[in-house]
Amino acid sequence: MSSPAGRSSVVGGRLARGVYERLKQDLLAGRYPAGEAITVVKLREEYGVSKQPVMEALHMLAADRLVQIQPQVGVRVSQYTPEEVGTFFWMFARTEGGMAFRAATRRSEAQLAELAALCDRLDALASRDDGSGGQAYVQDNRNIHSLIHRMANAPLAADISHDLWDLSDFLIATHGGGFTGSLVERNRGHREVYEGIRDRDPEAAERAMTQHILDSPLASFRGTGGVADHPASPT
């Protein structure tokens, strides 16, 4: 039989995970602007929990680089310079491009059909006149990248790349004004990736994926006076 202290620890861990997941989704959705202070008192009231699970959740989010904890000062939503953001997407684009390269050589016909269906679904979302397809686009965009990771059949590399997705969405939501622009244009990049994978052309798939990542978030930074150009390759 577990001790009361042990049961308390388990319950506390579950509470912290719950706060972490809810606050993380709010951060990824851009509810909290970059640099905004987040108070423990407010979070305790909002989630109806004690200080400990809130602090545990904030430390997990700090490890994800979504918040910054300053001892004796407080907690703020992470804020990065345009150069840091641009360099991140430069790296992220090449990581995802590498996964697309491998996917083109390893995919199955069933996976290819699944990718085509996802692209069709995004086309349907993009055609909505009421603009209601945005949030569904975000989820299906992830589904496409997740499928390409499965095609690549490289679990370790996929895990590392997957960890970057949340930071990518966070930066777009908090530093780039959200998923702006035409969904039709963004999905055109998916189609080009699909064609490279369909044709078993790894170079074309890699090139299309790299450009797709660079075009989508950095276009919004250009529009708000942020990153003007892709960073030069390090020497």
KOLGU-174369 format. One record per atom (N, C-alpha, C): atom name; y negated, x, z negated. Coordinates in steps of 0.05 Angstrom, whole numbers. Layout:
REC   name        y        x        z
REC     CA        Y        X        Z
...
***
This chain:
REC   name        y        x        z
REC      N       24       17        0
REC     CA        0        0        0
REC      C      -25       18        0
REC      N      -44       11       17
REC     CA      -68       27       18
REC      C      -86       22       -6
REC      N     -102       42      -13
REC     CA     -120       40      -36
REC      C     -144       24      -28
REC      N     -159       13      -48
REC     CA     -184       -1      -41
REC      C     -204       17      -27
REC      N     -204       43      -34
REC     CA     -222       62      -21
REC      C     -214       65        8
REC      N     -187       66       13
REC     CA     -178       69       40
REC      C     -185       45       57
REC      N     -181       21       46
REC     CA     -188       -3       61
REC      C     -217       -5       67
REC      N     -234        4       47
REC     CA     -263        4       51
REC      C     -271       23       74
REC      N     -257       46       75
REC     CA     -263       65       96
REC      C     -256       53      124
REC      N     -234       39      126
REC     CA     -226       27      151
REC      C     -246        6      160
REC      N     -253      -11      140
REC     CA     -273      -33      147
REC      C     -299      -21      155
REC      N     -308        0      140
REC     CA     -333       13      147
REC      C     -333       25      174
REC      N     -310       37      182
REC     CA     -307       48      208
REC      C     -309       27      230
REC      N     -297        4      225
REC     CA     -298      -18      245
REC      C     -327      -28      247
REC      N     -341      -30      225
REC     CA     -368      -39      226
REC      C     -386      -20      242
REC      N     -382        6      237
REC     CA     -397       26      251
REC      C     -392       25      281
REC      N     -366       21      288
REC     CA     -360       19      317
REC      C     -372       -5      329
REC      N     -373      -27      314
REC     CA     -385      -51      325
REC      C     -415      -48      329
REC      N     -429      -36      310
REC     CA     -457      -30      313
REC      C     -462      -11      336
REC      N     -445        9      338
REC     CA     -447       29      360
REC      C     -445       15      387
REC      N     -425       -1      391
REC     CA     -421      -14      417
REC      C     -444      -33      424
REC      N     -453      -48      405
REC     CA     -475      -67      410
REC      C     -501      -53      416
REC      N     -507      -33      400
REC     CA     -532      -18      404
REC      C     -531       -2      430
REC      N     -508        9      436
REC     CA     -505       24      460
REC      C     -510        7      485
REC      N     -500      -18      485
REC     CA     -505      -36      507
REC      C     -534      -42      510
REC      N     -548      -45      487
REC     CA     -577      -51      488
REC      C     -592      -27      500
REC      N     -583       -3      492
REC     CA     -596       22      503
REC      C     -591       24      533
REC      N     -567       19      542
REC     CA     -560       21      570
REC      C     -575        0      587
REC      N     -581      -22      574
REC     CA     -595      -43      588
REC      C     -625      -39      588
REC      N     -635      -19      574
REC     CA     -663      -13      573
REC      C     -679      -30      554
REC      N     -665      -42      535
REC     CA     -679      -59      515
REC      C     -699      -42      499
REC      N     -691      -17      493
REC     CA     -708        1      478
REC      C     -720       22      497
REC      N     -746       23      500
REC     CA     -758       43      518
REC      C     -753       72      508
REC      N     -754       91      526
REC     CA     -751      119      518
REC      C     -773      126      499
REC      N     -765      140      478
REC     CA     -784      149      458
REC      C     -790      130      436
REC      N     -781      105      438
REC     CA     -787       85      418
REC      C     -771       91      392
REC      N     -785       86      369
REC     CA     -772       90      343
REC      C     -752       67      338
REC      N     -730       74      326
REC     CA     -710       55      317
REC      C     -706       58      287
REC      N     -712       37      272
REC     CA     -710       38      243
REC      C     -684       28      233
REC      N     -673       42      213
REC     CA     -648       35      201
REC      C     -650        7      188
REC      N     -673        2      176
REC     CA     -677      -24      162
REC      C     -675      -47      182
REC      N     -687      -44      205
REC     CA     -686      -65      225
REC      C     -658      -69      236
REC      N     -643      -48      240
REC     CA     -616      -50      250
REC      C     -598      -63      228
REC      N     -602      -56      203
REC     CA     -587      -68      182
REC      C     -591      -99      182
REC      N     -616     -107      185
REC     CA     -622     -135      185
REC      C     -610     -149      209
REC      N     -613     -136      232
REC     CA     -603     -148      257
REC      C     -573     -152      258
REC      N     -559     -132      248
REC     CA     -530     -132      249
REC      C     -516     -141      223
REC      N     -532     -145      202
REC     CA     -521     -155      177
REC      C     -502     -136      164
REC      N     -507     -110      165
REC     CA     -490      -90      153
REC      C     -506      -72      134
REC      N     -491      -55      120
REC     CA     -505      -36      102
REC      C     -515      -12      117
REC      N     -527        7      103
REC     CA     -539       30      116
REC      C     -518       49      128
REC      N     -495       52      114
REC     CA     -475       71      123
REC      C     -465       67      151
REC      N     -455       42      158
REC     CA     -445       39      186
REC      C     -467       42      207
REC      N     -492       35      199
REC     CA     -514       39      218
REC      C     -518       69      223
REC      N     -518       85      202
REC     CA     -522      114      205
REC      C     -499      126      221
REC      N     -474      117      215
REC     CA     -451      127      230
REC      C     -454      121      260
REC      N     -463       97      266
REC     CA     -466       89      294
REC      C     -488      105      307
REC      N     -510      111      293
REC     CA     -532      126      304
REC      C     -523      155      310
REC      N     -506      166      292
REC     CA     -496      193      297
REC      C     -478      194      322
REC      N     -462      173      326
REC     CA     -446      172      350
REC      C     -463      170      375
REC      N     -485      154      373
REC     CA     -503      151      396
REC      C     -518      177      401
REC      N     -524      192      380
REC     CA     -537      218      383
REC      C     -518      237      398
REC      N     -492      236      391
REC     CA     -472      253      405
REC      C     -471      245      435
REC      N     -476      220      441
REC     CA     -477      211      469
REC      C     -504      218      483
REC      N     -522      229      468
REC     CA     -549      237      477
REC      C     -567      212      484
REC      N     -561      190      472
REC     CA     -577      166      477
REC      C     -599      162      456
REC      N     -596      174      432
REC     CA     -617      174      412
REC      C     -619      202      401
REC      N     -642      207      388
REC     CA     -647      233      376
REC      C     -654      228      346
REC      N     -639      241      329
REC     CA     -643      238      300
REC      C     -659      262      290
REC      N     -682      257      279
REC     CA     -700      278      268
REC      C     -700      276      238
REC      N     -688      295      224
REC     CA     -687      294      195
REC      C     -715      291      183
REC      N     -716      274      163
REC     CA     -741      268      149
REC      C     -762      255      166
REC      N     -755      248      191
REC     CA     -774      235      208
REC      C     -764      208      217
REC      N     -740      207      228
REC     CA     -729      181      236
REC      C     -712      184      262
REC      N     -708      161      275
REC     CA     -691      160      299
REC      C     -708      149      322
REC      N     -706      162      345
REC     CA     -720      153      369
REC      C     -700      152      392
REC      N     -706      134      410
REC     CA     -691      133      435
REC      C     -697      159      450
REC      N     -676      171      461
REC     CA     -679      196      474
REC      C     -698      195      497
REC      N     -715      215      500
REC     CA     -734      217      521
REC      C     -732      244      534
REC      N     -729      245      560
REC     CA     -725      270      575
REC      C     -747      274      595
REC      N     -751      299      602
REC     CA     -772      306      621
REC      C     -762      299      649
REC      N     -780      295      669
REC     CA     -771      290      696
REC      C     -753      312      707
REC      N     -758      337      699
REC     CA     -741      359      708
REC      C     -713      356      697
REC      N     -711      349      671
REC     CA     -685      345      659
REC      C     -669      322      673
REC      N     -683      301      678
REC     CA     -670      278      691
REC      C     -661      285      719
REC      N     -678      298      734
REC     CA     -671      306      761
REC      C     -648      325      762
REC      N     -647      344      743
REC     CA     -625      363      742
REC      C     -599      349      734
REC      N     -601      329      716
REC     CA     -577      314      709
REC      C     -565      301      733
REC      N     -582      287      749
REC     CA     -571      273      772
REC      C     -561      292      794
REC      N     -574      315      795
REC     CA     -564      336      814
REC      C     -535      343      807
REC      N     -530      347      781
REC     CA     -503      354      771
REC      C     -484      330      774
REC      N     -493      306      767
REC     CA     -476      282      767
REC      C     -468      276      796
REC      N     -486      279      815
REC     CA     -480      274      843
REC      C     -457      292      853
REC      N     -458      317      845
REC     CA     -438      335      855
REC      C     -411      331      841
REC      N     -412      322      816
REC     CA     -387      315      802
REC      C     -373      291      815
REC      N     -389      270      820
REC     CA     -377      247      833
REC      C     -370      253      862
REC      N     -385      270      875
REC     CA     -378      278      902
REC      C     -351      292      903
REC      N     -346      309      883
REC     CA     -320      322      882
REC      C     -297      303      878
REC      N     -301      282      863
REC     CA     -281      262      859
REC      C     -275      247      885
REC      N     -296      241      900
REC     CA     -293      227      926
REC      C     -278      245      945
REC      N     -283      271      945
REC     CA     -269      290      962
REC      C     -239      288      957
REC      N     -231      289      932
REC     CA     -202      288      925
REC      C     -191      260      932
REC      N     -207      239      927
REC     CA     -197      212      933
REC      C     -189      209      962
REC      N     -205      222      980
REC     CA     -199      219     1009
REC      C     -172      231     1017
REC      N     -162      250     1001
REC     CA     -137      262     1008
REC      C     -113      251      992
REC      N     -119      234      972
REC     CA      -97      224      955
REC      C      -95      194      953
REC      N     -113      179      964
REC     CA     -113      150      961
REC      C      -89      138      974
REC      N      -82      114      964
REC     CA      -61       98      976
REC      C      -73       76      992
REC      N      -57       63     1009
REC     CA      -67       41     1025
REC      C      -75       17     1007
REC      N      -60       13      985
REC     CA      -67       -9      967
REC      C      -94       -3      954
REC      N      -99       21      946
REC     CA     -125       28      934
REC      C     -147       26      954
REC      N     -142       33      979
REC     CA     -163       30      999
REC      C     -170        1     1003
REC      N     -150      -17     1003
REC     CA     -156      -45     1006
REC      C     -172      -55      982
REC      N     -166      -45      958
REC     CA     -181      -53      935
REC      C     -210      -44      937
REC      N     -215      -20      947
REC     CA     -242      -10      950
REC      C     -257      -26      970
REC      N     -244      -34      992
REC     CA     -257      -51     1012
REC      C     -265      -78     1000
REC      N     -248      -89      984
REC     CA     -254     -115      971
REC      C     -278     -113      952
REC      N     -280      -91      938
REC     CA     -303      -87      920
REC      C     -329      -84      936
REC      N     -328      -69      958
REC     CA     -351      -67      975
REC      C     -360      -94      986
REC      N     -340     -110      993
REC     CA     -346     -137     1003
REC      C     -360     -154      981
REC      N     -350     -151      957
REC     CA     -361     -167      935
REC      C     -390     -158      929
REC      N     -395     -132      931
REC     CA     -423     -123      927
REC      C     -441     -132      949
REC      N     -430     -134      974
REC     CA     -446     -145      996
REC      C     -454     -174      990
REC      N     -435     -189      978
REC     CA     -441     -217      972
REC      C     -462     -219      950
REC      N     -460     -201      930
REC     CA     -480     -201      908
REC      C     -508     -194      919
REC      N     -508     -174      938
REC     CA     -534     -165      949
REC      C     -547     -187      965
REC      N     -532     -206      976
REC     CA     -543     -226      993
REC      C     -555     -250      978
REC      N     -552     -250      952
REC     CA     -563     -272      936
REC      C     -594     -272      937
REC      N     -605     -294      944
REC     CA     -634     -296      947
REC      C     -648     -298      920
REC      N     -634     -306      899
REC     CA     -647     -311      873
REC      C     -648     -286      856
REC      N     -638     -263      866
REC     CA     -639     -238      851
REC      C     -620     -237      827
REC      N     -601     -256      826
REC     CA     -583     -257      803
REC      C     -559     -238      804
REC      N     -558     -222      826
REC     CA     -534     -205      829
REC      C     -537     -178      815
REC      N     -560     -172      803
REC     CA     -565     -146      793
REC      C     -546     -136      771
REC      N     -541     -153      750
REC     CA     -524     -145      729
REC      C     -495     -143      738
REC      N     -486     -161      754
REC     CA     -459     -160      765
REC      C     -456     -135      782
REC      N     -477     -128      796
REC     CA     -476     -104      813
REC      C     -471      -79      795
REC      N     -484      -78      772
REC     CA     -480      -55      755
REC      C     -451      -52      747
REC      N     -438      -74      740
REC     CA     -410      -73      732
REC      C     -392      -66      755
REC      N     -396      -78      779
REC     CA     -379      -72      801
REC      C     -384      -44      812
REC      N     -408      -35      809
REC     CA     -414       -7      816
REC      C     -396       12      800
REC      N     -394        6      774
REC     CA     -376       22      757
REC      C     -347       19      766
REC      N     -339       -6      774
REC     CA     -312      -10      782
REC      C     -305        6      807
REC      N     -324        9      825
REC     CA     -320       25      849
REC      C     -315       55      841
REC      N     -332       65      824
REC     CA     -329       93      817
REC      C     -304       98      801
REC      N     -296       78      784
REC     CA     -271       81      769
REC      C     -247       81      788
REC      N     -248       64      808
REC     CA     -226       63      828
REC      C     -224       90      843
REC      N     -247      101      850
REC     CA     -247      127      864
REC      C     -235      148      847
REC      N     -241      147      821
REC     CA     -229      166      802
REC      C     -198      163      802
REC      N     -189      138      802
REC     CA     -160      134      802
REC      C     -148      145      828
REC      N     -162      141      850
REC     CA     -152      151      876
REC      C     -149      182      874
REC      N     -169      195      861
REC     CA     -169      224      860
REC      C     -145      235      844
REC      N     -135      219      826
REC     CA     -112      227      809
REC      C     -117      254      796
REC      N     -140      256      783
REC     CA     -147      280      768
REC      C     -158      271      741
REC      N     -140      265      722
REC     CA     -148      252      697
REC      C     -169      268      681
REC      N     -165      294      678
REC     CA     -184      310      662
REC      C     -212      309      674
REC      N     -213      314      700
REC     CA     -239      313      714
REC      C     -252      286      713
REC      N     -235      265      715
REC     CA     -245      237      714
REC      C     -256      231      687
REC      N     -243      240      665
REC     CA     -253      236      638
REC      C     -280      248      635
REC      N     -284      272      645
REC     CA     -309      286      642
REC      C     -331      271      657
REC      N     -325      263      682
REC     CA     -344      249      698
REC      C     -351      222      686
REC      N     -330      209      675
REC     CA     -334      182      664
REC      C     -355      183      641
REC      N     -354      205      625
REC     CA     -373      208      603
REC      C     -402      209      612
REC      N     -406      216      638
REC     CA     -433      218      648
REC      C     -444      191      657
REC      N     -427      171      661
REC     CA     -436      145      671
REC      C     -456      132      653
REC      N     -450      131      627
REC     CA     -468      118      608
REC      C     -495      131      608
REC      N     -495      158      609
REC     CA     -521      172      609
REC      C     -536      166      635
REC      N     -522      164      657
REC     CA     -535      157      682
REC      C     -548      129      680
REC      N     -533      109      670
REC     CA     -545       82      668
REC      C     -568       82      649
REC      N     -565       97      627
REC     CA     -587       98      607
REC      C     -612      110      619
REC      N     -610      131      634
REC     CA     -633      144      646
REC      C     -646      126      667
REC      N     -630      112      683
REC     CA     -641       94      702
REC      C     -656       71      689
REC      N     -645       61      667
REC     CA     -657       38      653
REC      C     -682       46      637
REC      N     -683       70      626
REC     CA     -705       77      608
REC      C     -725       96      620
REC      N     -717      111      640
REC     CA     -735      131      652
REC      C     -742      124      681
REC      N     -727      107      694
REC     CA     -731      101      722
REC      C     -738       73      729
REC      N     -744       56      709
REC     CA     -752       29      715
REC      C     -729       10      721
REC      N     -705       18      715
REC     CA     -682        0      720
REC      C     -671        3      749
REC      N     -652      -14      755
REC     CA     -640      -13      782
REC      C     -658      -28      801
REC      N     -678      -13      811
REC     CA     -697      -25      829
REC      C     -689      -21      858
REC      N     -702      -35      876
REC     CA     -697      -31      905
REC      C     -676      -51      915
REC      N     -668      -47      939
REC     CA     -650      -65      953
REC      C     -621      -60      946
REC      N     -607      -81      937
REC     CA     -578      -78      932
REC      C     -564      -73      959
REC      N     -574      -84      980
REC     CA     -562      -79     1007
REC      C     -562      -49     1013
REC      N     -585      -36     1009
REC     CA     -587       -8     1015
REC      C     -568        8      997
REC      N     -567        1      971
REC     CA     -550       16      953
REC      C     -520       13      961
REC      N     -513      -11      969
REC     CA     -485      -15      976
REC      C     -478       -2     1003
REC      N     -498        4     1019
REC     CA     -492       18     1044
REC      C     -481       46     1038
REC      N     -490       58     1016
REC     CA     -478       83     1008
REC      C     -449       81     1000
REC      N     -442       59      987
REC     CA     -414       54      981
REC      C     -397       52     1006
REC      N     -408       38     1026
REC     CA     -394       35     1051
REC      C     -388       62     1065
REC      N     -408       80     1063
REC     CA     -404      106     1076
REC      C     -383      122     1061
REC      N     -383      119     1034
REC     CA     -361      132     1019
REC      C     -334      121     1027
REC      N     -333       94     1028
REC     CA     -308       81     1036
REC      C     -298       91     1063
REC      N     -316       94     1082
REC     CA     -308      103     1109
REC      C     -297      131     1108
REC      N     -309      149     1092
REC     CA     -298      175     1090
REC      C     -270      176     1078
REC      N     -266      159     1057
REC     CA     -240      157     1044
REC      C     -220      144     1063
REC      N     -229      123     1077
REC     CA     -211      110     1096
REC      C     -201      129     1117
REC      N     -219      145     1127
REC     CA     -212      164     1149
REC      C     -198      189     1139
REC      N     -194      191     1113
REC     CA     -182      215     1101
REC      C     -199      240     1109
REC      N     -225      236     1107
REC     CA     -244      258     1114
REC      C     -258      266     1088
REC      N     -247      285     1073
REC     CA     -258      292     1047
REC      C     -287      301     1047
REC      N     -294      317     1068
REC     CA     -322      326     1069
REC      C     -341      303     1073
REC      N     -334      284     1090
REC     CA     -352      261     1094
REC      C     -354      244     1069
REC      N     -332      240     1055
REC     CA     -332      224     1030
REC      C     -349      238     1009
REC      N     -346      264     1006
REC     CA     -361      279      986
REC      C     -391      278      993
REC      N     -398      282     1018
REC     CA     -426      282     1027
REC      C     -438      254     1022
REC      N     -424      233     1028
REC     CA     -434      206     1025
REC      C     -438      199      995
REC      N     -419      207      978
REC     CA     -422      201      950
REC      C     -444      217      937
REC      N     -447      242      944
REC     CA     -468      259      933
REC      C     -495      247      941
REC      N     -499      239      966
REC     CA     -524      227      974
REC      C     -529      200      961
REC      N     -508      185      958
REC     CA     -510      158      945
REC      C     -521      161      916
REC      N     -511      180      901
REC     CA     -520      184      874
REC      C     -549      193      873
REC      N     -555      212      890
REC     CA     -583      222      891
REC      C     -603      201      900
REC      N     -595      185      919
REC     CA     -614      166      930
REC      C     -620      143      910
REC      N     -600      134      896
REC     CA     -604      110      879
REC      C     -623      114      856
REC      N     -617      131      837
REC     CA     -635      134      814
REC      C     -661      149      821
REC      N     -660      170      836
REC     CA     -684      186      841
REC      C     -704      171      858
REC      N     -696      151      873
REC     CA     -716      136      888
REC      C     -735      122      869
REC      N     -725      112      847
REC     CA     -742       98      827
REC      C     -760      118      813
REC      N     -751      143      809
REC     CA     -769      163      797
REC      C     -792      170      815
REC      N     -786      172      841
REC     CA     -808      178      860
REC      C     -828      155      858
REC      N     -818      131      856
REC     CA     -836      108      856
REC      C     -854      106      831
REC      N     -846      120      809
REC     CA     -862      119      785
REC      C     -875      146      779
REC      N     -877      163      799
REC     CA     -891      188      795
REC      C     -874      209      780
REC      N     -848      206      780
REC     CA     -831      225      766
REC      C     -821      246      785
REC      N     -794      249      786
REC     CA     -782      270      803
REC      C     -789      265      832
REC      N     -801      285      845
REC     CA     -808      281      873
REC      C     -787      291      892
REC      N     -773      311      883
REC     CA     -753      324      901
REC      C     -728      330      885
REC      N     -706      333      899
REC     CA     -681      341      885
REC      C     -685      370      877
REC      N     -674      377      853
REC     CA     -677      405      844
REC      C     -662      424      864
REC      N     -673      447      866
REC     CA     -659      467      883
REC      C     -634      476      870
REC      N     -614      484      886
REC     CA     -589      494      875
REC      C     -594      519      859
REC      N     -581      521      835
REC     CA     -585      545      820
REC      C     -573      570      834
REC      N     -586      592      830
REC     CA     -576      617      843
REC      C     -564      635      823
***
